[in-house]
Amino acid sequence: MIGLSSNRCVVDGELFELDDLRYTPAGIPRISLKIRHVSTQQEAGISRQLKCDIPAVALGEAAQQLSRLQAGQQVQVEGFLAQRSLRIVQLVLHIDNIKLK
């Protein structure tokens, strides 16, 4: 039996790509975006410079909130990771909380 497990992710970054707001066939607002994250992290006692573009999607109120923002804005997003689709196993961050930085 599959139970609930921890799958939460918080990332600071820049809205790098922000698609237009669209609607699912059920009428739910949806937006796709990428977040550019740049930071220094410690790994095995060594400082590591990170730069990565994170694919993300938001639905509902989170999608509407993101649609009012512009590329280049700094945000902190929170959500969960899921594969893109049944056939594509690439991970995508599903955002459910956004804060401006």
N, CA, C and O atoms as a MOPAC input file, in Angstrom:
PM7 MOZYME 1SCF
protein

 N      0.84500 1    -1.18800 1     0.00000 1
 C      0.00000 1     0.00000 1     0.00000 1
 C      0.88600 1     1.24700 1     0.00000 1
 O      1.87200 1     1.31100 1     0.73400 1
 N      0.54200 1     2.20800 1    -0.80300 1
 C      1.29200 1     3.45800 1    -0.88700 1
 C      0.68200 1     4.45400 1     0.08400 1
 O     -0.51500 1     4.73600 1     0.03200 1
 N      1.52500 1     4.99000 1     0.98100 1
 C      1.06100 1     5.96600 1     1.95400 1
 C      1.63200 1     7.33400 1     1.66900 1
 O      2.40700 1     7.50500 1     0.72900 1
 N      1.26000 1     8.29500 1     2.46300 1
 C      1.79400 1     9.64100 1     2.31700 1
 C      3.22700 1     9.67900 1     2.82600 1
 O      3.52200 1     9.17500 1     3.91000 1
 N      4.09200 1    10.26200 1     2.06100 1
 C      5.48900 1    10.43700 1     2.43900 1
 C      5.87200 1    11.88300 1     2.22500 1
 O      5.15300 1    12.64000 1     1.57300 1
 N      7.01000 1    12.26200 1     2.77900 1
 C      7.47700 1    13.63300 1     2.63100 1
 C      7.93700 1    13.88900 1     1.20000 1
 O      8.75900 1    13.14300 1     0.66700 1
 N      7.42300 1    14.91500 1     0.59100 1
 C      7.81800 1    15.33900 1    -0.75400 1
 C      7.54000 1    16.83500 1    -0.85300 1
 O      6.62400 1    17.25100 1    -1.56300 1
 N      8.31900 1    17.63900 1    -0.15200 1
 C      8.18400 1    19.08500 1    -0.17300 1
 C      9.51600 1    19.68300 1    -0.57400 1
 O     10.57700 1    19.19700 1    -0.18200 1
 N      9.44800 1    20.73000 1    -1.35100 1
 C     10.65700 1    21.37100 1    -1.85600 1
 C     10.46100 1    22.88500 1    -1.78700 1
 O      9.42500 1    23.40000 1    -2.20800 1
 N     11.46400 1    23.59900 1    -1.25400 1
 C     11.44700 1    25.06200 1    -1.19800 1
 C     12.68000 1    25.55500 1    -1.94500 1
 O     13.80100 1    25.13300 1    -1.65800 1
 N     12.46500 1    26.45400 1    -2.90600 1
 C     13.55800 1    26.94500 1    -3.74000 1
 C     13.44400 1    28.45600 1    -3.89600 1
 O     12.36000 1    28.98000 1    -4.15400 1
 N     14.56200 1    29.15100 1    -3.73700 1
 C     14.65400 1    30.57600 1    -4.05300 1
 C     15.21900 1    30.69300 1    -5.45500 1
 O     16.09000 1    29.91600 1    -5.84700 1
 N     14.72600 1    31.65800 1    -6.20800 1
 C     15.28900 1    31.85600 1    -7.53000 1
 C     14.60100 1    32.96300 1    -8.29400 1
 O     13.76300 1    33.69500 1    -7.76700 1
 N     14.98100 1    33.06100 1    -9.55000 1
 C     14.45800 1    34.07600 1   -10.46900 1
 C     13.48800 1    33.41900 1   -11.43500 1
 O     13.76800 1    32.35000 1   -11.97600 1
 N     12.34300 1    34.06200 1   -11.65000 1
 C     11.43800 1    33.57500 1   -12.68900 1
 C     12.15400 1    33.75900 1   -14.02000 1
 O     12.36800 1    34.88300 1   -14.47300 1
 N     12.51300 1    32.66400 1   -14.62900 1
 C     13.36100 1    32.68400 1   -15.81800 1
 C     12.52900 1    32.61800 1   -17.09800 1
 O     12.74300 1    33.40100 1   -18.02400 1
 N     11.61000 1    31.70900 1   -17.14400 1
 C     10.66600 1    31.60800 1   -18.26000 1
 C      9.27700 1    31.52200 1   -17.65700 1
 O      9.05900 1    30.78800 1   -16.69300 1
 N      8.34800 1    32.26000 1   -18.21100 1
 C      6.99200 1    32.27500 1   -17.68200 1
 C      6.02900 1    32.24700 1   -18.85600 1
 O      5.89500 1    33.23400 1   -19.58000 1
 N      5.35600 1    31.11200 1   -19.04800 1
 C      4.40500 1    30.97600 1   -20.14500 1
 C      3.12100 1    31.74300 1   -19.83400 1
 O      2.92500 1    32.21800 1   -18.71500 1
 N      2.26400 1    31.85500 1   -20.82000 1
 C      0.96100 1    32.48800 1   -20.62100 1
 C      0.06100 1    31.58800 1   -19.77900 1
 O      0.18900 1    30.36400 1   -19.79600 1
 N     -0.84100 1    32.21200 1   -19.05200 1
 C     -1.83700 1    31.48200 1   -18.27800 1
 C     -2.77200 1    30.75800 1   -19.23900 1
 O     -3.28600 1    31.34700 1   -20.19000 1
 N     -2.98200 1    29.48500 1   -18.97800 1
 C     -3.91200 1    28.67300 1   -19.78100 1
 C     -4.89200 1    28.00900 1   -18.83800 1
 O     -4.78900 1    28.15900 1   -17.62000 1
 N     -5.83500 1    27.28100 1   -19.39100 1
 C     -6.83400 1    26.59000 1   -18.58300 1
 C     -6.91700 1    25.13000 1   -18.99500 1
 O     -6.85600 1    24.80000 1   -20.18000 1
 N     -7.05800 1    24.25300 1   -17.99200 1
 C     -7.21500 1    22.82600 1   -18.25700 1
 C     -8.61000 1    22.61600 1   -18.85900 1
 O     -9.44500 1    23.51800 1   -18.80300 1
 N     -8.86900 1    21.42900 1   -19.43700 1
 C    -10.23600 1    21.16500 1   -19.94000 1
 C    -11.30900 1    21.31700 1   -18.85800 1
 O    -12.47200 1    21.57300 1   -19.17200 1
 N    -10.92700 1    21.16200 1   -17.58900 1
 C    -11.87500 1    21.33500 1   -16.48400 1
 C    -12.01100 1    22.79100 1   -16.06300 1
 O    -12.76400 1    23.09700 1   -15.13900 1
 N    -11.28200 1    23.70700 1   -16.73500 1
 C    -11.38800 1    25.13100 1   -16.42900 1
 C    -10.47900 1    25.61200 1   -15.31600 1
 O    -10.67800 1    26.71100 1   -14.79900 1
 N     -9.48500 1    24.82000 1   -14.93200 1
 C     -8.56500 1    25.20100 1   -13.85800 1
 C     -7.39000 1    25.97500 1   -14.44700 1
 O     -6.76700 1    25.50300 1   -15.39900 1
 N     -7.06800 1    27.15900 1   -13.90100 1
 C     -5.92400 1    27.91800 1   -14.40200 1
 C     -4.63200 1    27.11700 1   -14.24100 1
 O     -4.43600 1    26.43000 1   -13.23800 1
 N     -3.74500 1    27.21700 1   -15.25400 1
 C     -2.47900 1    26.46900 1   -15.25100 1
 C     -1.40900 1    27.32600 1   -15.91600 1
 O     -1.66400 1    27.98500 1   -16.92400 1
 N     -0.20100 1    27.30900 1   -15.33700 1
 C      0.90400 1    28.04400 1   -15.94200 1
 C      2.18500 1    27.21600 1   -15.80500 1
 O      2.42500 1    26.59500 1   -14.76900 1
 N      2.99100 1    27.21500 1   -16.84800 1
 C      4.29300 1    26.54800 1   -16.83700 1
 C      5.37200 1    27.61100 1   -16.73800 1
 O      5.20600 1    28.72100 1   -17.24400 1
 N      6.48300 1    27.27000 1   -16.08400 1
 C      7.55400 1    28.23300 1   -15.90200 1
 C      8.86100 1    27.51200 1   -15.60500 1
 O      8.88900 1    26.29800 1   -15.40000 1
 N      9.93000 1    28.27900 1   -15.58600 1
 C     11.22300 1    27.79000 1   -15.12500 1
 C     11.74600 1    28.77500 1   -14.10300 1
 O     11.57900 1    29.98700 1   -14.24000 1
 N     12.38100 1    28.23600 1   -13.07800 1
 C     12.99400 1    29.04200 1   -12.03500 1
 C     14.49200 1    28.83100 1   -12.12000 1
 O     14.96600 1    27.69500 1   -12.11400 1
 N     15.24300 1    29.92900 1   -12.20000 1
 C     16.70800 1    29.84400 1   -12.22300 1
 C     17.20400 1    30.01300 1   -10.78700 1
 O     17.00500 1    31.05400 1   -10.16000 1
 N     17.84400 1    28.97600 1   -10.29200 1
 C     18.37600 1    28.97000 1    -8.92400 1
 C     19.89700 1    29.08500 1    -8.98500 1
 O     20.55200 1    28.35700 1    -9.73000 1
 N     20.45600 1    30.01000 1    -8.19300 1
 C     21.90300 1    30.18700 1    -8.08300 1
 C     22.23000 1    30.26500 1    -6.59300 1
 O     21.64100 1    31.06400 1    -5.86400 1
 N     23.16700 1    29.43600 1    -6.14500 1
 C     23.54700 1    29.46400 1    -4.73200 1
 C     24.88100 1    28.76300 1    -4.53100 1
 O     25.44500 1    28.17600 1    -5.45400 1
 N     25.36600 1    28.84200 1    -3.30000 1
 C     26.52900 1    28.07800 1    -2.87700 1
 C     26.05000 1    27.10400 1    -1.81200 1
 O     25.41200 1    27.50600 1    -0.83900 1
 N     26.35300 1    25.83500 1    -1.99300 1
 C     25.94800 1    24.79300 1    -1.05500 1
 C     27.17800 1    24.03200 1    -0.57500 1
 O     28.19600 1    23.97100 1    -1.26400 1
 N     27.06600 1    23.46100 1     0.59900 1
 C     28.13300 1    22.62900 1     1.14400 1
 C     27.85000 1    21.17200 1     0.79200 1
 O     26.74900 1    20.66900 1     1.01600 1
 N     28.85500 1    20.50400 1     0.24100 1
 C     28.73700 1    19.08900 1    -0.07700 1
 C     30.04700 1    18.40600 1     0.30400 1
 O     31.10800 1    18.74500 1    -0.22000 1
 N     29.96500 1    17.44800 1     1.21400 1
 C     31.14700 1    16.72200 1     1.69100 1
 C     32.22500 1    17.68400 1     2.19700 1
 O     33.41800 1    17.45200 1     2.00300 1
 N     31.78300 1    18.77900 1     2.85600 1
 C     32.71600 1    19.73400 1     3.42900 1
 C     33.32400 1    20.70300 1     2.42800 1
 O     34.23800 1    21.45300 1     2.77300 1
 N     32.83800 1    20.70100 1     1.21300 1
 C     33.37500 1    21.56900 1     0.15700 1
 C     32.26100 1    22.49100 1    -0.34200 1
 O     31.12500 1    22.05600 1    -0.52600 1
 N     32.59500 1    23.77700 1    -0.56200 1
 C     31.62200 1    24.71500 1    -1.13700 1
 C     31.42800 1    24.40600 1    -2.61500 1
 O     32.39000 1    24.21400 1    -3.35700 1
 N     30.19500 1    24.36400 1    -3.01700 1
 C     29.87000 1    24.05500 1    -4.41500 1
 C     28.95600 1    25.14700 1    -4.96000 1
 O     27.92200 1    25.45300 1    -4.36700 1
 N     29.34400 1    25.73500 1    -6.09400 1
 C     28.52900 1    26.74800 1    -6.75800 1
 C     27.46100 1    26.05200 1    -7.60000 1
 O     27.77300 1    25.18600 1    -8.41800 1
 N     26.21200 1    26.43200 1    -7.39500 1
 C     25.11000 1    25.82800 1    -8.13500 1
 C     24.42700 1    26.84900 1    -9.03500 1
 O     24.25200 1    28.01000 1    -8.66600 1
 N     24.05400 1    26.39900 1   -10.19800 1
 C     23.19400 1    27.17100 1   -11.08900 1
 C     22.37700 1    26.15200 1   -11.86100 1
 O     22.92200 1    25.31300 1   -12.57700 1
 N     21.06700 1    26.23300 1   -11.70700 1
 C     20.21400 1    25.28400 1   -12.41700 1
 C     18.87100 1    25.93400 1   -12.74600 1
 O     18.39800 1    26.81900 1   -12.03300 1
 N     18.28000 1    25.48000 1   -13.82700 1
 C     16.94900 1    25.90900 1   -14.23200 1
 C     15.98600 1    24.78700 1   -13.89200 1
 O     16.15900 1    23.65200 1   -14.33700 1
 N     14.97800 1    25.10500 1   -13.10400 1
 C     14.04300 1    24.10500 1   -12.60200 1
 C     12.70100 1    24.25600 1   -13.31400 1
 O     12.06100 1    25.30100 1   -13.20000 1
 N     12.26300 1    23.22100 1   -14.05100 1
 C     10.94400 1    23.29000 1   -14.67100 1
 C      9.86500 1    23.18800 1   -13.59600 1
 O      9.98100 1    22.40100 1   -12.65700 1
 N      8.82200 1    23.98900 1   -13.74600 1
 C      7.76700 1    24.01400 1   -12.73500 1
 C      6.41500 1    24.26800 1   -13.39700 1
 O      6.33000 1    24.71300 1   -14.54200 1
 N      5.37100 1    23.97300 1   -12.64100 1
 C      4.00300 1    24.21200 1   -13.07100 1
 C      3.20200 1    24.61800 1   -11.84200 1
 O      3.50500 1    24.19600 1   -10.72600 1
 N      2.18000 1    25.43600 1   -12.05200 1
 C      1.28200 1    25.81800 1   -10.96000 1
 C     -0.15000 1    25.77200 1   -11.49200 1
 O     -0.40600 1    26.07200 1   -12.65900 1
 N     -1.05800 1    25.39700 1   -10.63000 1
 C     -2.47700 1    25.34200 1   -10.97600 1
 C     -3.28800 1    26.15500 1    -9.98300 1
 O     -2.82400 1    26.44000 1    -8.88000 1
 N     -4.48100 1    26.52300 1   -10.36800 1
 C     -5.39400 1    27.22100 1    -9.47200 1
 C     -4.91100 1    28.60600 1    -9.09100 1
 O     -4.41000 1    29.35600 1    -9.92800 1
 N     -5.07000 1    28.93900 1    -7.80600 1
 C     -4.69900 1    30.26800 1    -7.30800 1
 C     -3.21800 1    30.54900 1    -7.49500 1
 O     -2.84200 1    31.67800 1    -7.80900 1
 N     -2.36100 1    29.53500 1    -7.30700 1
 C     -0.91900 1    29.73100 1    -7.50300 1
 C     -0.62700 1    30.12800 1    -8.95000 1
 O      0.24100 1    30.96500 1    -9.19400 1
 N     -1.33400 1    29.54200 1    -9.90200 1
 C     -1.14600 1    29.88400 1   -11.31900 1
 C     -1.58100 1    31.33000 1   -11.57200 1
 O     -0.90600 1    32.06700 1   -12.29000 1
 N     -2.68400 1    31.72400 1   -10.99400 1
 C     -3.15900 1    33.09500 1   -11.17600 1
 C     -2.17900 1    34.09000 1   -10.55700 1
 O     -1.91700 1    35.14200 1   -11.14000 1
 N     -1.64200 1    33.77100 1    -9.39400 1
 C     -0.67100 1    34.65500 1    -8.74400 1
 C      0.58100 1    34.78700 1    -9.60700 1
 O      1.08200 1    35.89500 1    -9.79500 1
 N      1.09100 1    33.68000 1   -10.13000 1
 C      2.29000 1    33.71600 1   -10.97800 1
 C      2.04000 1    34.47400 1   -12.27500 1
 O      2.95000 1    35.12200 1   -12.79100 1
 N      0.83600 1    34.40600 1   -12.80500 1
 C      0.53900 1    35.08300 1   -14.07300 1
 C      0.62500 1    36.60200 1   -13.95400 1
 O      0.74700 1    37.30000 1   -14.96000 1
 N      0.56000 1    37.11300 1   -12.72100 1
 C      0.65900 1    38.55600 1   -12.49300 1
 C      2.10800 1    39.01300 1   -12.30600 1
 O      2.37500 1    40.20800 1   -12.18400 1
 N      3.03300 1    38.06400 1   -12.28500 1
 C      4.44500 1    38.38500 1   -12.12000 1
 C      5.13700 1    38.45100 1   -13.47900 1
 O      4.54700 1    38.12100 1   -14.50800 1
 N      6.39700 1    38.88200 1   -13.46400 1
 C      7.16400 1    39.01300 1   -14.70700 1
 C      8.46100 1    38.23400 1   -14.59900 1
 O      8.99600 1    38.02900 1   -13.50900 1
 N      8.95300 1    37.80500 1   -15.75100 1
 C     10.25900 1    37.16000 1   -15.79000 1
 C     11.28000 1    38.12100 1   -15.18400 1
 O     11.21200 1    39.33000 1   -15.40600 1
 N     12.21900 1    37.58100 1   -14.42400 1
 C     13.24200 1    38.38100 1   -13.77500 1
 C     12.97000 1    38.64400 1   -12.31000 1
 O     13.88000 1    39.02900 1   -11.57500 1
 N     11.72900 1    38.44400 1   -11.86400 1
 C     11.42100 1    38.68100 1   -10.45700 1
 C     11.98200 1    37.55600 1    -9.59500 1
 O     12.00400 1    36.39400 1   -10.00200 1
 N     12.43900 1    37.92500 1    -8.39100 1
 C     12.95700 1    36.96200 1    -7.43100 1
 C     11.79700 1    36.42800 1    -6.58500 1
 O     10.97600 1    37.19400 1    -6.08000 1
 N     11.74900 1    35.11000 1    -6.44200 1
 C     10.67000 1    34.47000 1    -5.69600 1
 C     11.21900 1    33.34300 1    -4.82500 1
 O     12.33300 1    32.85900 1    -5.02400 1
 N     10.41100 1    32.95000 1    -3.86800 1
 C     10.62700 1    31.70300 1    -3.15200 1
 C      9.37700 1    30.87600 1    -3.41000 1
 O      8.26200 1    31.32000 1    -3.13600 1
 N      9.56600 1    29.67500 1    -3.93600 1
 C      8.43000 1    28.81900 1    -4.24300 1
 C      8.50500 1    27.54900 1    -3.41100 1
 O      9.58400 1    27.09400 1    -3.03300 1
 N      7.34800 1    26.99600 1    -3.13700 1
 C      7.25700 1    25.74700 1    -2.38600 1
 C      6.27500 1    24.84100 1    -3.09900 1
 O      5.26100 1    25.29500 1    -3.63000 1
 N      6.58300 1    23.56100 1    -3.10700 1
 C      5.68600 1    22.61600 1    -3.73700 1
 C      6.20100 1    21.20200 1    -3.61300 1
 O      6.97600 1    20.88300 1    -2.71200 1
 N      5.76300 1    20.35500 1    -4.53100 1
 C      6.17600 1    18.95600 1    -4.51300 1
 C      6.70700 1    18.55900 1    -5.88700 1
 O      6.40500 1    19.20600 1    -6.88900 1
 N      7.49400 1    17.49900 1    -5.92200 1
 C      8.06800 1    17.00600 1    -7.16700 1
 C      7.22700 1    15.85500 1    -7.70900 1
 O      6.76900 1    14.99000 1    -6.96300 1
 N      7.03700 1    15.86700 1    -9.02600 1
 C      6.31700 1    14.78400 1    -9.69800 1
 C      6.87500 1    14.64300 1   -11.10900 1
 O      7.44300 1    15.58800 1   -11.65700 1
 N      6.71200 1    13.46400 1   -11.69000 1
 C      7.18400 1    13.31100 1   -13.06100 1
 C      6.25700 1    14.06600 1   -13.99600 1
 O      5.07800 1    14.26000 1   -13.70200 1
 N      6.81200 1    14.49300 1   -15.14100 1
 C      6.08700 1    15.36100 1   -16.07800 1
 C      4.77200 1    14.72500 1   -16.54000 1
 O      3.74300 1    15.39900 1   -16.59400 1
 N      4.80200 1    13.45100 1   -16.86800 1
 C      3.59500 1    12.75400 1   -17.32800 1
 C      3.78300 1    11.26000 1   -17.10700 1
 O      4.81500 1    10.83100 1   -16.59200 1
 N      2.80600 1    10.48200 1   -17.48900 1
 C      2.92500 1     9.03100 1   -17.34000 1
 C      4.08700 1     8.47200 1   -18.14900 1
 O      4.71400 1     7.49400 1   -17.74200 1
 N      4.37600 1     9.08000 1   -19.27700 1
 C      5.42700 1     8.56900 1   -20.16100 1
 C      6.76400 1     9.29600 1   -20.01700 1
 O      7.80500 1     8.74000 1   -20.36600 1
 N      6.75100 1    10.51100 1   -19.51600 1
 C      7.98300 1    11.30900 1   -19.39500 1
 C      8.34300 1    11.41300 1   -17.91600 1
 O      7.60400 1    12.00700 1   -17.13100 1
 N      9.49400 1    10.82700 1   -17.53800 1
 C      9.84700 1    10.74200 1   -16.12300 1
 C     10.63000 1    11.95000 1   -15.61100 1
 O     11.03400 1    11.95500 1   -14.44800 1
 N     10.86000 1    12.97300 1   -16.43900 1
 C     11.53600 1    14.18500 1   -15.98700 1
 C     10.75100 1    14.79100 1   -14.82200 1
 O      9.52500 1    14.88500 1   -14.87200 1
 N     11.47600 1    15.20200 1   -13.76600 1
 C     10.81700 1    15.79100 1   -12.61000 1
 C     10.42600 1    17.24600 1   -12.86900 1
 O     11.14900 1    17.99300 1   -13.52800 1
 N      9.27400 1    17.62600 1   -12.33700 1
 C      8.75100 1    18.98600 1   -12.43600 1
 C      8.29400 1    19.39000 1   -11.03500 1
 O      7.67200 1    18.60000 1   -10.32400 1
 N      8.60700 1    20.62100 1   -10.64900 1
 C      8.15400 1    21.15900 1    -9.37200 1
 C      6.72800 1    21.67600 1    -9.53500 1
 O      6.47800 1    22.55700 1   -10.35800 1
 N      5.79600 1    21.13800 1    -8.75800 1
 C      4.40500 1    21.59100 1    -8.76600 1
 C      4.26100 1    22.60100 1    -7.62400 1
 O      4.26000 1    22.23400 1    -6.44900 1
 N      4.14000 1    23.86200 1    -7.98900 1
 C      4.15800 1    24.96000 1    -7.01000 1
 C      2.77000 1    25.16800 1    -6.40400 1
 O      1.76600 1    25.23600 1    -7.11300 1
 N      2.74300 1    25.26800 1    -5.07900 1
 C      1.48400 1    25.60500 1    -4.42200 1
 C      1.59600 1    26.80500 1    -3.49000 1
 O      0.61100 1    27.20900 1    -2.87200 1
 N      2.81400 1    27.38200 1    -3.38900 1
 C      2.99300 1    28.55900 1    -2.54100 1
 C      4.09700 1    29.42900 1    -3.13700 1
 O      5.17500 1    28.92400 1    -3.45300 1
 N      3.84400 1    30.72500 1    -3.29300 1
 C      4.81000 1    31.65800 1    -3.87600 1
 C      4.96800 1    32.86400 1    -2.96000 1
 O      3.98100 1    33.41600 1    -2.47300 1
 N      6.22300 1    33.27200 1    -2.72600 1
 C      6.51000 1    34.51600 1    -1.99300 1
 C      7.47200 1    35.33400 1    -2.83200 1
 O      8.42900 1    34.79900 1    -3.39100 1
 N      7.21600 1    36.63100 1    -2.92000 1
 C      8.17200 1    37.53200 1    -3.58700 1
 C      9.34100 1    37.76000 1    -2.65800 1
 O      9.17000 1    37.85200 1    -1.44200 1
 N     10.54600 1    37.85200 1    -3.23500 1
 C     11.76900 1    38.08500 1    -2.44800 1
 C     12.18100 1    39.53900 1    -2.59300 1
 O     13.18400 1    39.95700 1    -2.01600 1

